[in-house]
Amino acid sequence: MGTGARPIERPLWIAYLAGYLDGEGSFTLWHGVTPAITVSNTFPYVLEALRKEWGGSISLKKRYNDLARTAWEWRVCGDRAVTVANMV
């Protein structure tokens, strides 16, 4: 017997990612020049989905406090960031 899970249709998936970026993302000019979008989270699963969809990179964030949870950051820059912003 299957899991019953259905694949999400692409327009709905992009809408989900757009909402995620709206709530969790940061749209900036990196070094004051290059468009960039970043998202930080303690759960890397959605960050992996963002990387798979639009490229970019995921890196481990530095912990400034021993009590802080481990966190990751997804970042996409330049023309790809512009493409993402236009899609969402």
C-alpha angles and dihedrals in degrees: 000000000000128000093253091231115142123207114254114245113244098247090052091046092052089047090052092050090046090055091047091051091047091054102034106018133096119213110200147146105254110224086358092287117056119069111239139176121200134180125187124196142154090230111064096194098093090039088058089052090052091050092047092050101042109009121233125124141281121218136177111254120231114253112227093186130043089224094055118105120244110268137186132207130213116204133182122180143186122003092356090057089051090050091051092048091050092049095051 
